Amino acid sequence: MASIEFGFKPDRKTFLSDLLFKAKPRLPAARIKFFLSECEREIKLCLRSYPAGWQTDERTPKRLESVGKAALALNVALRELNDAESMSLFAGILVDHEGGVDLREAGAEARETKSLLLKILAESQYLCHGLGTPVKERLAEDIAFAIAISYVVAFGSLPSLRHNSAYKRFVDDITANDLPNEFRVSIGKRKMGLANQRANVHLELIQLNTTVTDKT
């Protein structure tokens, strides 16, 4: 599968820049350009977390929860093995019964497997329950956050959630015209509000760092 790519074409950058330049209060042209670059970077990173898109149905939460429970159960079962049993199990996996294997190599494989199982558990729980977001809305809210955090970094403030704001028109336009087809999502006011709540944490850190720097 080809790697996920995302970016605004030159004509789209011009259109989006003009749209944002109409915002009130006015946004500096140089920061608008920076904002678009940040958006490209953040959205690209977001989409790479969903390399095949994110098509869900009513069975998705149950399937993910089953995977998480199975990963936890296998991790627990592996930890119940004594050292000899564990080393024999992973030595057999590494060499496919064709010869011996270094004890440290078998131990490393065992540790990596247990760590991977815990990561599978954590990720399945995050997809189902992270930030209180339903599975079917996960992709849309992550994209909304990618845009909101780009705005915070570029302009040092939270974007406006007014229905007629330049920011709202910007979000509507790029989700309709710039996202790849397998990532087309709807981002309404609720998702934008949740994205602002998450981005506000970063804004407060930026403001705190600025205050500390000014005092030193």
C-alpha positions, -999 to +999 in steps of 0.1 A: +000+000+000+013+034-010+022+058+019-005+084+028+002+118+012-017+150+019-010+185+008-027+216-007-022+222-044-009+258-053-044+270-065-059+256-033-034+274-011-043+306-028-080+301-024-077+290+013-053+319+020-078+344+006-106+328+027-086+331+059-076+366+051-112+376+054-113+366+091-120+392+117-099+403+134-075+401+104-049+373+104-013+382+093-006+369+058+027+353+068+010+334+097-017+322+073+010+307+051+026+291+082-008+278+093-014+261+060+020+244+062+012+233+098-022+219+086-005+199+059+020+184+084-005+177+112-032+162+089-006+140+071+005+127+105-031+121+115-040+102+083-009+079+087-025+066+118-053+053+096-034+039+066-065+022+050-089+049+060-114+044+088-146+026+077-165+014+107-199-004+113-219-013+144-196-043+150-164-024+152-164-016+189-171-053+198-143-066+175-118-041+189-127-050+224-124-087+216-089-081+203-080-062+234-093-089+257-075-116+237-042-096+238-045-092+276-053-129+281-023-140+260+000-116+278-012-130+312-008-166+300+028-159+287+037-144+321+025-176+338+052-197+320+083-204+339+117-194+324+124-228+308+089-230+292+091-194+279+126-198+265+117-231+248+086-215+233+103-185+218+134-204+208+112-227+187+095-196+172+128-180+163+145-210+147+115-231+136+130-262+153+161-262+130+187-255+155+196-238+188+192-201+196+210-177+219+192-174+253+194-136+252+177-136+218+149-158+230+144-136+261+143-105+239+117-120+217+096-129+247+098-094+261+090-078+227+060-101+223+046-092+257+052-055+251+034-057+217+004-074+233+001-046+258+003-020+230-024-039+211-046-038+243-039-001+248-046+009+212-078-011+210-090+006+242-080+040+228-098+035+195-130+025+214-129+048+244-101+074+241-112+109+249-148+097+251-150+096+214-172+069+197-153+047+173-173+059+143-162+095+150-126+088+158-111+098+125-132+130+121-123+142+156-086+135+151-086+155+118-105+183+136-078+183+163-050+184+137-065+215+122-072+232+156-037+225+170-022+240+137-043+271+143-031+274+179+005+271+169+002+295+140-019+322+157-015+317+194-053+315+200-082+292+197-102+293+164-137+307+163-165+282+164-191+306+149-210+290+121-201+319+097-165+322+107-137+320+082-123+291+102-155+271+099-156+277+062-120+266+060-127+234+078-158+227+056-139+234+024-108+212+030-128+183+043-149+184+012-122+191-014-087+182-001-089+150+020-084+118+001-117+100-007-111+073+019-108+100+046-138+121+037-154+130+070-180+155+083-167+179+110-196+198+127-196+222+156-195+195+182-163+180+168-148+214+164-156+222+200-140+190+213-109+197+191-107+232+207-108+217+242-079+194+233-060+222+216-065+245+245-042+224+266-014+231+242-023+268+241-021+271+278+014+255+277+025+279+250+012+309+271+029+295+302+062+291+284+060+326+270+053+340+305+083+322+320+105+333+291+095+369+295+103+368+332+138+354+327 
